[in-house]
């Protein structure tokens, strides 16, 4: 697929990394010649130095026969204008990164009236992901499928957890609750487990289940944490605003934001009347103590500096706060693991995952059952994908015991008529089912690719 990406910032560079690995023909447009050269030298892509909203520059990039045009600069207006021009010039599909809160409600207009295929707001999407773990603090991360009907939660097995030294096949008999453990990280190894796999203390496990069932399971294990109520957010930027607004609108939360910029504090007071806005340095221990950090249920560090977020979250964790979250864009997954981070989120990675899922769906936009949702787990080593089954699926009506899956691949669940099925050997896949698949294989874009 021919893809043009405008903007070589965090989101643009992450997209280049993911999409170039999947074999697409990529052209990157950016004004910064030095940064562009670094990208071209690192990946098999073509670079053009110039203004992505320029008609001449877009033509030089081959916009007239591009299947996808992605505008991911730091300017919302430039991204929208670039997409409008690209669409008129012949690009089949356009995606714009739009971050400003004022534009959030205009997303339907951008798509329906201006013809944008997709609008991505990295900070808003990341805030949604953080809100999920604050509602279910047992999870390190939590992903949702089929409009929230199914959760995929990441849990760390501490010593003494009843699951330690238990085989997966023994879990239902022990607790009487149907869940599926679909991936396990043990130190540096990632496993898609079978029924005879034995869990150990220190494992990070990914559990698939409806939310109510997941809560019941945690209660059976006697490790359930009640929903957080008092939440302290460090950093009142876009992500902090989106998160606080969502929590305030949901109700039942006491939200406090500590922001260093006085003018921003005044703006936040106007936009978030139900939140407590404090002017101060959220990385200063004295201020944190003064603002009652020790009495908080959750601590969320969302400044623009990764290191500050990590150190602040680690400090909050040392005080015994039940849930700590940090915004991290540049530090690797392995580093975070080694220092015992609780939950970390990257807005650029979340945005890139959404766009990669869209690209894979485009690749099979005809009759094939293509990707609807995609999440990358364990630092990108595992993918969890949701597929809708169309009539082209070659294995309809055949018992799963008679179908051979590719190695390191698992059908986590089948969603049929809004009901979740954890499939056994006699279950069949039917038309209009939704499947959640977990695999160590990358670049899967059609459900037919998971079978031998």
VOPAGU-2260 file (C-alpha; in pm, 1 decimal, decimal comma):
REM VOPAGU-2260
SITE   aa  ch    i         X         Y         Z
SITE  UNK   A    0       0,0       0,0       0,0
SITE  UNK   A    1     128,0     348,5     -83,6
SITE  UNK   A    2     114,4     569,2     227,2
SITE  UNK   A    3     216,8     934,6     266,1
SITE  UNK   A    4     291,4    1059,9     618,7
SITE  UNK   A    5     320,3    1432,7     687,9
SITE  UNK   A    6     510,8    1516,6    1005,6
SITE  UNK   A    7     809,7    1340,5    1157,8
SITE  UNK   A    8     728,7    1401,9    1523,6
SITE  UNK   A    9     659,2    1135,3    1784,4
SITE  UNK   A   10     343,7     998,4    1622,1
SITE  UNK   A   11     479,6    1023,4    1267,7
SITE  UNK   A   12     805,8     847,5    1354,7
SITE  UNK   A   13     620,7     571,0    1540,1
SITE  UNK   A   14     393,9     518,9    1239,9
SITE  UNK   A   15     693,1     496,9    1007,5
SITE  UNK   A   16     848,9     235,1    1234,0
SITE  UNK   A   17     534,9      18,1    1243,6
SITE  UNK   A   18     417,4      57,4     885,3
SITE  UNK   A   19     760,6      16,2     724,8
SITE  UNK   A   20     794,5    -318,8     904,9
SITE  UNK   A   21     469,2    -426,9     740,7
SITE  UNK   A   22     607,7    -373,0     392,4
SITE  UNK   A   23     422,5     -59,4     282,6
SITE  UNK   A   24     556,1     193,8      31,8
SITE  UNK   A   25     599,9     501,5     253,0
SITE  UNK   A   26     679,9     863,1     170,7
SITE  UNK   A   27     745,0    1105,2     459,3
SITE  UNK   A   28     705,8    1483,0     423,6
SITE  UNK   A   29     862,4    1711,9     683,9
SITE  UNK   A   30    1019,0    2058,7     697,0
SITE  UNK   A   31    1317,4    1947,3     907,1
SITE  UNK   A   32    1582,7    1814,3     666,6
SITE  UNK   A   33    1807,6    1675,1     942,4
SITE  UNK   A   34    1532,5    1478,5    1116,8
SITE  UNK   A   35    1405,5    1355,2     781,2
SITE  UNK   A   36    1750,4    1224,7     685,0
SITE  UNK   A   37    1774,3    1031,9    1012,6
SITE  UNK   A   38    1440,7     866,7     943,5
SITE  UNK   A   39    1528,0     777,7     584,1
SITE  UNK   A   40    1859,5     628,0     698,8
SITE  UNK   A   41    1686,3     419,6     966,2
SITE  UNK   A   42    1394,9     282,2     760,1
SITE  UNK   A   43    1322,6     187,7     401,1
SITE  UNK   A   44    1119,4     501,0     324,9
SITE  UNK   A   45    1140,4     800,7      91,5
SITE  UNK   A   46    1168,5    1151,8     238,1
SITE  UNK   A   47    1064,6    1487,5      93,6
SITE  UNK   A   48    1156,9    1811,2     268,5
SITE  UNK   A   49     875,6    2062,0     244,2
SITE  UNK   A   50     533,2    2180,7     354,6
SITE  UNK   A   51     282,9    1894,5     370,9
SITE  UNK   A   52      -3,2    2132,6     287,9
SITE  UNK   A   53     166,0    2240,0     -36,5
SITE  UNK   A   54      -2,2    2103,4    -347,9
SITE  UNK   A   55     330,1    2082,9    -533,0
SITE  UNK   A   56     497,0    1893,8    -247,1
SITE  UNK   A   57     206,1    1651,3    -224,8
SITE  UNK   A   58     224,2    1585,9    -599,0
SITE  UNK   A   59     597,5    1522,9    -569,8
SITE  UNK   A   60     516,8    1263,8    -302,0
SITE  UNK   A   61     270,0    1093,5    -537,7
SITE  UNK   A   62     -50,9    1188,0    -362,7
SITE  UNK   A   63    -255,9    1129,8    -678,6
SITE  UNK   A   64    -212,4     753,8    -648,2
SITE  UNK   A   65    -172,9     722,9    -269,0
SITE  UNK   A   66    -406,7     482,5     -94,3
SITE  UNK   A   67    -361,0     656,3     241,7
SITE  UNK   A   68    -252,6    1006,1     346,2
SITE  UNK   A   69    -174,9    1068,0     716,2
SITE  UNK   A   70    -119,4    1418,7     854,0
SITE  UNK   A   71      46,3    1408,6    1197,7
SITE  UNK   A   72     217,1    1746,7    1243,1
SITE  UNK   A   73     190,8    1950,5    1563,8
SITE  UNK   A   74     -68,3    2180,2    1401,6
SITE  UNK   A   75    -430,6    2061,5    1388,3
SITE  UNK   A   76    -522,2    2316,3    1124,2
SITE  UNK   A   77    -230,1    2217,4     901,2
SITE  UNK   A   78    -327,3    1850,9     935,6
SITE  UNK   A   79    -688,2    1917,7     836,8
SITE  UNK   A   80    -587,3    2138,5     542,6
SITE  UNK   A   81    -330,3    1882,8     424,4
SITE  UNK   A   82    -593,0    1607,4     427,5
SITE  UNK   A   83    -846,5    1819,6     238,3
SITE  UNK   A   84    -589,6    1894,1     -34,1
SITE  UNK   A   85    -475,1    1532,5     -48,8
SITE  UNK   A   86    -832,7    1411,0     -90,4
SITE  UNK   A   87    -891,4    1655,4    -375,9
SITE  UNK   A   88    -559,1    1554,6    -533,1
SITE  UNK   A   89    -655,6    1187,3    -544,7
SITE  UNK   A   90    -565,2    1017,9    -212,8
SITE  UNK   A   91    -819,2     745,8    -140,3
SITE  UNK   A   92    -818,8     774,3     239,4
SITE  UNK   A   93    -704,1    1049,1     477,7
SITE  UNK   A   94    -626,7    1052,9     850,4
SITE  UNK   A   95    -565,3    1370,5    1051,9
SITE  UNK   A   96    -417,8    1404,2    1398,1
SITE  UNK   A   97    -637,6    1660,5    1578,5
SITE  UNK   A   98    -556,9    1730,0    1944,2
SITE  UNK   A   99    -728,0    2055,5    2041,9
SITE  UNK   A  100   -1017,9    2006,0    2287,0
SITE  UNK   A  101   -1227,5    2265,7    2100,0
SITE  UNK   A  102   -1228,8    2039,4    1793,5
SITE  UNK   A  103   -1324,5    1717,4    1975,2
SITE  UNK   A  104   -1699,3    1758,7    1926,0
SITE  UNK   A  105   -1643,3    1841,6    1559,1
SITE  UNK   A  106   -1505,2    1495,9    1475,8
SITE  UNK   A  107   -1831,2    1381,6    1305,4
SITE  UNK   A  108   -1825,9    1700,3    1094,0
SITE  UNK   A  109   -1464,9    1638,5     990,4
SITE  UNK   A  110   -1555,9    1289,2     873,9
SITE  UNK   A  111   -1905,2    1337,9     730,4
SITE  UNK   A  112   -1872,7    1684,5     575,5
SITE  UNK   A  113   -1499,6    1722,7     507,0
SITE  UNK   A  114   -1445,5    1361,5     402,0
SITE  UNK   A  115   -1168,7    1265,7     645,2
SITE  UNK   A  116   -1154,3     888,5     686,6
SITE  UNK   A  117   -1034,0     903,7    1045,6
SITE  UNK   A  118    -950,6    1162,1    1311,7
SITE  UNK   A  119    -693,2    1066,3    1577,1
SITE  UNK   A  120    -648,7    1248,2    1907,0
SITE  UNK   A  121    -354,3    1079,5    2085,9
SITE  UNK   A  122    -401,0    1258,0    2418,5
SITE  UNK   A  123    -774,8    1189,1    2427,6
SITE  UNK   A  124    -724,5     821,6    2341,9
SITE  UNK   A  125    -451,2     786,3    2605,9
SITE  UNK   A  126    -675,1     952,2    2866,6
SITE  UNK   A  127    -943,9     694,9    2786,7
SITE  UNK   A  128    -694,8     411,9    2842,7
SITE  UNK   A  129    -582,2     559,2    3175,0
SITE  UNK   A  130    -943,4     601,4    3288,1
SITE  UNK   A  131    -998,0     228,8    3230,9
SITE  UNK   A  132    -725,5     125,6    3474,6
SITE  UNK   A  133    -841,8     380,7    3731,3
SITE  UNK   A  134   -1186,2     218,4    3721,0
SITE  UNK   A  135   -1028,8    -127,8    3750,9
SITE  UNK   A  136    -704,9     -70,5    3946,6
SITE  UNK   A  137    -618,3    -441,3    3964,8
SITE  UNK   A  138    -502,1    -416,3    3604,4
SITE  UNK   A  139    -166,5    -283,7    3488,9
SITE  UNK   A  140    -328,8    -220,7    3151,7
SITE  UNK   A  141    -673,7    -302,8    3021,7
SITE  UNK   A  142    -793,5    -322,8    2660,7
SITE  UNK   A  143   -1154,6    -355,6    2545,6
SITE  UNK   A  144   -1318,4    -532,2    2252,4
SITE  UNK   A  145   -1662,0    -527,5    2091,8
SITE  UNK   A  146   -1773,3    -193,2    2235,0
SITE  UNK   A  147   -1656,3    -280,4    2585,3
SITE  UNK   A  148   -1822,9    -622,1    2616,2
SITE  UNK   A  149   -1490,0    -803,6    2658,2
SITE  UNK   A  150   -1183,5    -690,6    2854,2
SITE  UNK   A  151    -824,2    -802,6    2820,2
SITE  UNK   A  152    -654,8    -716,8    3149,2
SITE  UNK   A  153    -287,0    -741,4    3240,2
SITE  UNK   A  154    -226,2    -857,5    3599,5
SITE  UNK   A  155      98,4    -930,9    3783,4
SITE  UNK   A  156     100,7   -1245,0    3999,2
SITE  UNK   A  157     247,7   -1154,5    4335,8
SITE  UNK   A  158     380,3   -1425,5    4569,3
SITE  UNK   A  159      90,5   -1579,9    4757,2
SITE  UNK   A  160    -161,4   -1534,1    4475,6
SITE  UNK   A  161    -379,1   -1849,8    4458,3
SITE  UNK   A  162    -295,8   -1883,7    4086,8
SITE  UNK   A  163      74,1   -1938,2    4158,6
SITE  UNK   A  164     185,6   -2295,5    4077,5
SITE  UNK   A  165    -155,2   -2373,0    3924,8
SITE  UNK   A  166    -208,9   -2516,5    3575,5
SITE  UNK   A  167    -443,5   -2322,6    3349,4
SITE  UNK   A  168    -663,1   -2630,2    3309,5
SITE  UNK   A  169    -723,8   -2631,4    3686,7
SITE  UNK   A  170    -849,8   -2273,0    3719,2
SITE  UNK   A  171   -1218,6   -2332,4    3642,3
SITE  UNK   A  172   -1247,7   -2625,4    3881,1
SITE  UNK   A  173   -1072,3   -2425,4    4153,7
SITE  UNK   A  174   -1279,5   -2105,5    4125,0
SITE  UNK   A  175   -1588,9   -2191,9    3921,3
SITE  UNK   A  176   -1546,5   -1886,9    3696,3
SITE  UNK   A  177   -1474,8   -1899,0    3323,1
SITE  UNK   A  178   -1187,0   -1676,6    3218,6
SITE  UNK   A  179    -905,5   -1728,2    2970,1
SITE  UNK   A  180    -538,9   -1652,4    3026,1
SITE  UNK   A  181    -423,3   -1583,9    2671,4
SITE  UNK   A  182     -66,1   -1456,8    2717,0
SITE  UNK   A  183     200,3   -1477,4    2986,7
SITE  UNK   A  184     518,8   -1277,0    3022,3
SITE  UNK   A  185     780,4   -1453,2    3235,3
SITE  UNK   A  186    1091,9   -1237,1    3266,3
SITE  UNK   A  187    1205,7   -1184,7    2904,5
SITE  UNK   A  188     994,6   -1468,9    2762,2
SITE  UNK   A  189     644,8   -1428,7    2618,8
SITE  UNK   A  190     422,2   -1736,4    2600,9
SITE  UNK   A  191      85,1   -1807,5    2438,8
SITE  UNK   A  192      -4,9   -2082,0    2690,0
SITE  UNK   A  193    -193,9   -2410,2    2664,3
SITE  UNK   A  194    -397,1   -2582,1    2933,2
SITE  UNK   A  195     -99,5   -2765,5    3083,5
SITE  UNK   A  196      95,6   -2440,2    3141,9
SITE  UNK   A  197     178,8   -2371,2    3508,9
SITE  UNK   A  198     170,2   -2013,2    3639,8
SITE  UNK   A  199     447,7   -1879,8    3864,6
SITE  UNK   A  200     490,1   -1583,9    4100,5
SITE  UNK   A  201     617,0   -1281,9    3908,6
SITE  UNK   A  202     434,2   -1373,0    3586,2
SITE  UNK   A  203     245,6   -1098,4    3408,1
SITE  UNK   A  204     -71,3   -1257,2    3276,4
SITE  UNK   A  205    -326,5   -1129,0    3026,1
SITE  UNK   A  206    -680,3   -1235,9    3116,8
SITE  UNK   A  207    -977,2   -1224,6    2878,6
SITE  UNK   A  208   -1327,9   -1196,5    3027,4
SITE  UNK   A  209   -1632,5    -968,5    3045,9
SITE  UNK   A  210   -1580,5    -695,3    3307,6
SITE  UNK   A  211   -1830,1    -839,1    3559,6
SITE  UNK   A  212   -1672,3   -1182,8    3535,8
SITE  UNK   A  213   -1325,5   -1030,7    3575,7
SITE  UNK   A  214   -1434,5    -851,3    3894,0
SITE  UNK   A  215   -1584,3   -1173,5    4032,7
SITE  UNK   A  216   -1262,3   -1359,6    3953,7
SITE  UNK   A  217   -1047,3   -1099,7    4135,1
SITE  UNK   A  218   -1277,8   -1124,0    4436,8
SITE  UNK   A  219   -1242,5   -1503,5    4436,5
SITE  UNK   A  220    -865,7   -1457,4    4436,8
SITE  UNK   A  221    -910,5   -1207,8    4725,9
SITE  UNK   A  222    -702,3    -946,9    4544,8
SITE  UNK   A  223    -982,4    -719,4    4423,1
SITE  UNK   A  224    -916,5    -346,6    4462,1
SITE  UNK   A  225   -1217,5    -118,4    4477,3
SITE  UNK   A  226   -1248,6     161,7    4225,0
SITE  UNK   A  227   -1031,0     461,1    4298,3
SITE  UNK   A  228   -1202,0     773,3    4432,5
SITE  UNK   A  229    -938,1    1034,5    4522,6
SITE  UNK   A  230    -710,5    1095,2    4223,9
SITE  UNK   A  231    -413,0    1332,1    4195,7
SITE  UNK   A  232    -300,3    1430,7    3844,3
SITE  UNK   A  233      36,9    1597,7    3786,8
SITE  UNK   A  234      31,8    1807,0    3470,4
SITE  UNK   A  235    -266,1    1993,7    3329,9
SITE  UNK   A  236    -186,9    1962,1    2960,7
SITE  UNK   A  237    -421,4    1813,6    2702,2
SITE  UNK   A  238    -402,6    1460,1    2840,7
SITE  UNK   A  239    -451,4    1577,4    3198,8
SITE  UNK   A  240    -750,6    1785,3    3091,7
SITE  UNK   A  241    -912,1    1500,8    2895,6
SITE  UNK   A  242    -862,1    1256,9    3183,4
SITE  UNK   A  243    -994,9    1495,1    3448,6
SITE  UNK   A  244   -1295,6    1585,5    3236,6
SITE  UNK   A  245   -1385,2    1222,5    3180,6
SITE  UNK   A  246   -1354,6    1141,2    3551,2
SITE  UNK   A  247   -1558,4    1445,2    3654,6
SITE  UNK   A  248   -1830,4    1365,9    3400,4
SITE  UNK   A  249   -1844,3    1003,9    3516,9
SITE  UNK   A  250   -1897,8    1116,8    3876,5
SITE  UNK   A  251   -1783,8     964,9    4202,6
SITE  UNK   A  252   -1425,8    1092,0    4178,3
SITE  UNK   A  253   -1241,1    1365,5    4363,5
SITE  UNK   A  254    -993,5    1497,4    4107,0
SITE  UNK   A  255    -700,3    1724,1    4188,6
SITE  UNK   A  256    -467,3    1862,4    3918,7
SITE  UNK   A  257    -131,2    2018,5    4007,0
SITE  UNK   A  258      -8,6    2240,1    3722,0
SITE  UNK   A  259     302,6    2460,7    3713,1
SITE  UNK   A  260     179,3    2721,3    3462,9
SITE  UNK   A  261     -40,8    2985,6    3626,5
SITE  UNK   A  262    -224,3    3083,3    3306,2
SITE  UNK   A  263    -299,4    2718,3    3233,8
SITE  UNK   A  264    -437,5    2680,0    3587,1
SITE  UNK   A  265    -681,4    2964,8    3527,1
SITE  UNK   A  266    -790,8    2804,3    3200,0
SITE  UNK   A  267    -838,6    2466,4    3370,1
SITE  UNK   A  268   -1049,2    2627,1    3644,3
SITE  UNK   A  269   -1287,1    2753,7    3376,5
SITE  UNK   A  270   -1302,5    2424,6    3184,0
SITE  UNK   A  271   -1313,1    2190,1    3486,8
SITE  UNK   A  272   -1530,2    2349,7    3757,2
SITE  UNK   A  273   -1568,1    2015,8    3940,0
SITE  UNK   A  274   -1192,5    1954,2    3971,1
SITE  UNK   A  275    -954,0    2102,8    4226,8
SITE  UNK   A  276    -682,7    2295,0    4037,7
SITE  UNK   A  277    -357,8    2370,5    4225,1
SITE  UNK   A  278     -80,5    2597,7    4097,0
SITE  UNK   A  279     255,1    2440,7    4181,3
SITE  UNK   A  280     536,2    2205,9    4084,1
SITE  UNK   A  281     394,3    1854,0    4096,5
SITE  UNK   A  282     744,4    1705,7    4116,0
SITE  UNK   A  283     821,4    1891,8    4441,2
SITE  UNK   A  284     793,2    1655,6    4739,3
SITE  UNK   A  285     691,1    1935,4    4976,8
SITE  UNK   A  286     403,2    2042,8    4752,3
SITE  UNK   A  287     287,9    1684,4    4707,3
SITE  UNK   A  288     279,5    1636,3    5084,1
SITE  UNK   A  289     103,9    1968,5    5133,4
SITE  UNK   A  290    -162,9    1864,6    4882,5
SITE  UNK   A  291    -223,6    1531,2    5057,0
SITE  UNK   A  292     -56,5    1279,4    4829,7
SITE  UNK   A  293     -55,4    1018,5    5106,9
SITE  UNK   A  294    -435,4    1017,8    5118,5
SITE  UNK   A  295    -484,8     956,7    4746,3
SITE  UNK   A  296    -616,8     634,4    4593,2
SITE  UNK   A  297    -439,2     699,8    4262,6
SITE  UNK   A  298    -154,0     914,0    4132,1
SITE  UNK   A  299    -121,2    1000,3    3761,6
SITE  UNK   A  300     194,3    1174,0    3630,6
SITE  UNK   A  301     132,0    1345,2    3295,8
SITE  UNK   A  302     401,6    1611,2    3255,9
SITE  UNK   A  303     586,9    1656,4    2927,1
SITE  UNK   A  304     904,3    1495,4    3066,0
SITE  UNK   A  305     916,7    1114,2    3087,7
SITE  UNK   A  306    1179,6    1105,7    3361,0
SITE  UNK   A  307     977,4    1335,3    3587,0
SITE  UNK   A  308     670,9    1117,6    3538,6
SITE  UNK   A  309     858,4     797,5    3620,2
SITE  UNK   A  310    1028,4     937,2    3931,5
SITE  UNK   A  311     705,6    1094,1    4058,5
SITE  UNK   A  312     511,1     771,4    4006,2
SITE  UNK   A  313     781,5     567,7    4179,2
SITE  UNK   A  314     772,3     809,4    4474,4
SITE  UNK   A  315     392,8     779,4    4495,9
SITE  UNK   A  316     425,8     402,6    4480,6
SITE  UNK   A  317     675,4     410,1    4770,6
SITE  UNK   A  318     409,3     585,9    4980,0
SITE  UNK   A  319     173,9     293,3    4930,2
SITE  UNK   A  320     -70,7     459,5    4691,5
SITE  UNK   A  321    -287,6     188,1    4540,7
SITE  UNK   A  322    -257,0     287,7    4176,5
SITE  UNK   A  323      21,7     483,3    4005,0
SITE  UNK   A  324      25,2     576,3    3636,4
SITE  UNK   A  325     287,1     754,8    3425,8
SITE  UNK   A  326     282,3     903,2    3078,3
SITE  UNK   A  327     593,1     775,5    2900,0
SITE  UNK   A  328     680,2     824,4    2533,5
SITE  UNK   A  329    1053,7     768,5    2495,8
SITE  UNK   A  330    1152,3     511,8    2760,2
SITE  UNK   A  331    1143,1     148,1    2648,6
SITE  UNK   A  332     903,9    -114,2    2782,8
SITE  UNK   A  333    1194,1    -324,9    2912,4
SITE  UNK   A  334    1334,1     -34,1    3118,3
SITE  UNK   A  335     995,7      25,0    3280,3
SITE  UNK   A  336     971,0    -344,0    3366,7
SITE  UNK   A  337    1312,2    -343,4    3531,2
SITE  UNK   A  338    1226,3     -55,9    3766,9
SITE  UNK   A  339     891,1    -201,9    3868,3
SITE  UNK   A  340     660,0      57,8    3709,0
SITE  UNK   A  341     290,2      -1,3    3774,7
SITE  UNK   A  342     109,3     131,8    3465,6
SITE  UNK   A  343     265,7     337,8    3185,7
SITE  UNK   A  344      96,0     482,4    2877,8
SITE  UNK   A  345     230,7     628,9    2555,2
SITE  UNK   A  346      -3,7     854,2    2358,6
SITE  UNK   A  347     203,1     809,6    2041,2
SITE  UNK   A  348     188,5     428,0    2069,0
SITE  UNK   A  349    -187,7     428,8    2130,0
SITE  UNK   A  350    -246,0     654,8    1828,4
SITE  UNK   A  351     -13,7     443,7    1612,6
SITE  UNK   A  352    -200,4     124,5    1709,2
SITE  UNK   A  353    -531,2     275,9    1600,6
SITE  UNK   A  354    -389,6     379,5    1265,2
SITE  UNK   A  355    -212,3      46,0    1206,8
SITE  UNK   A  356    -543,3    -132,7    1272,2
SITE  UNK   A  357    -709,7      93,8    1015,3
SITE  UNK   A  358    -435,1      23,4     761,5
SITE  UNK   A  359    -470,5    -351,5     805,0
SITE  UNK   A  360    -846,6    -324,4     762,0
SITE  UNK   A  361    -791,0    -129,5     437,9
SITE  UNK   A  362    -567,0    -405,0     305,9
SITE  UNK   A  363    -863,1    -642,4     313,2
SITE  UNK   A  364   -1151,1    -401,6     268,2
SITE  UNK   A  365   -1323,2    -621,5      12,4
SITE  UNK   A  366   -1490,7    -939,7     127,4
SITE  UNK   A  367   -1229,6   -1070,9     367,3
SITE  UNK   A  368   -1286,0   -1068,9     743,7
SITE  UNK   A  369   -1039,5    -794,5     835,7
SITE  UNK   A  370    -910,4    -630,6    1152,7
SITE  UNK   A  371   -1154,3    -416,3    1351,8
SITE  UNK   A  372    -945,9    -352,3    1663,4
SITE  UNK   A  373    -574,7    -400,5    1734,1
SITE  UNK   A  374    -369,0    -373,2    2051,4
SITE  UNK   A  375       2,3    -438,3    2090,9
SITE  UNK   A  376      89,9    -605,7    2420,6
SITE  UNK   A  377     415,2    -672,8    2606,6
SITE  UNK   A  378     607,2    -397,2    2432,1
SITE  UNK   A  379     476,8    -499,4    2089,6
SITE  UNK   A  380     574,7    -867,5    2120,3
SITE  UNK   A  381     210,2    -981,8    2117,1
SITE  UNK   A  382     -91,0    -856,6    1923,4
SITE  UNK   A  383    -454,5    -885,8    2026,8
SITE  UNK   A  384    -689,0    -840,3    1731,5
SITE  UNK   A  385   -1065,0    -833,8    1684,8
SITE  UNK   A  386   -1217,3    -966,8    1362,4
SITE  UNK   A  387   -1573,5    -967,0    1232,5
SITE  UNK   A  388   -1652,4   -1286,0    1042,3
SITE  UNK   A  389   -1793,8   -1238,2     693,5
SITE  UNK   A  390   -1913,6   -1497,1     444,6
SITE  UNK   A  391   -1565,8   -1527,0     289,8
SITE  UNK   A  392   -1426,4   -1700,6     600,7
SITE  UNK   A  393   -1322,2   -2045,2     485,4
SITE  UNK   A  394   -1371,9   -2229,4     817,2
SITE  UNK   A  395   -1737,8   -2140,0     890,1
SITE  UNK   A  396   -1926,1   -2418,3    1063,2
SITE  UNK   A  397   -1621,5   -2642,1    1116,4
SITE  UNK   A  398   -1547,8   -2754,3    1477,9
SITE  UNK   A  399   -1231,9   -2588,1    1608,0
SITE  UNK   A  400   -1082,3   -2928,6    1691,7
SITE  UNK   A  401   -1073,3   -2993,9    1314,8
SITE  UNK   A  402    -897,7   -2665,9    1236,3
SITE  UNK   A  403    -524,2   -2612,6    1279,9
SITE  UNK   A  404    -411,8   -2274,7    1411,7
SITE  UNK   A  405     -68,4   -2138,0    1335,4
SITE  UNK   A  406     187,7   -2161,6    1613,0
SITE  UNK   A  407     175,7   -1907,0    1898,3
SITE  UNK   A  408    -180,9   -1812,0    1810,2
SITE  UNK   A  409    -494,5   -1843,2    2023,1
SITE  UNK   A  410    -864,5   -1768,2    1972,8
SITE  UNK   A  411    -931,4   -1593,1    2302,6
SITE  UNK   A  412   -1308,4   -1570,7    2266,3
SITE  UNK   A  413   -1602,1   -1566,9    2027,1
SITE  UNK   A  414   -1867,2   -1297,0    2063,4
SITE  UNK   A  415   -2203,0   -1411,4    1924,2
SITE  UNK   A  416   -2529,4   -1221,0    1967,2
SITE  UNK   A  417   -2366,7   -1006,0    2239,0
SITE  UNK   A  418   -2266,1   -1316,0    2436,9
SITE  UNK   A  419   -1905,9   -1418,0    2509,6
SITE  UNK   A  420   -1800,9   -1776,9    2433,7
SITE  UNK   A  421   -1467,6   -1922,7    2543,4
SITE  UNK   A  422   -1442,6   -2182,1    2268,2
SITE  UNK   A  423   -1375,0   -2551,1    2311,8
SITE  UNK   A  424   -1293,8   -2808,9    2046,9
SITE  UNK   A  425   -1658,7   -2864,8    1950,1
SITE  UNK   A  426   -1741,2   -2497,0    1903,3
SITE  UNK   A  427   -1768,2   -2356,9    1551,1
SITE  UNK   A  428   -1716,3   -2009,7    1406,7
SITE  UNK   A  429   -2026,4   -1867,7    1240,6
SITE  UNK   A  430   -2097,1   -1574,0    1009,8
SITE  UNK   A  431   -2129,7   -1239,6    1194,4
SITE  UNK   A  432   -1929,9   -1367,3    1493,3
SITE  UNK   A  433   -1662,7   -1141,4    1637,0
SITE  UNK   A  434   -1336,1   -1315,0    1724,7
SITE  UNK   A  435   -1064,1   -1194,2    1959,8
SITE  UNK   A  436    -731,5   -1346,2    1857,4
SITE  UNK   A  437    -403,6   -1325,8    2050,5
SITE  UNK   A  438     -81,9   -1401,6    1864,2
SITE  UNK   A  439     294,9   -1354,7    1866,8
SITE  UNK   A  440     281,0   -1327,7    1487,0
SITE  UNK   A  441     292,1    -976,4    1346,8
SITE  UNK   A  442     125,4    -808,1    1049,0
SITE  UNK   A  443    -192,2   -1023,7    1044,0
SITE  UNK   A  444    -463,6    -837,5     853,5
SITE  UNK   A  445    -718,8   -1113,2     782,3
SITE  UNK   A  446    -867,2   -1384,9    1003,5
SITE  UNK   A  447    -777,9   -1641,1     736,4
SITE  UNK   A  448    -409,1   -1578,4     809,5
SITE  UNK   A  449    -422,1   -1739,9    1155,3
SITE  UNK   A  450    -492,7   -2089,3    1018,1
SITE  UNK   A  451    -252,0   -2337,9     862,8
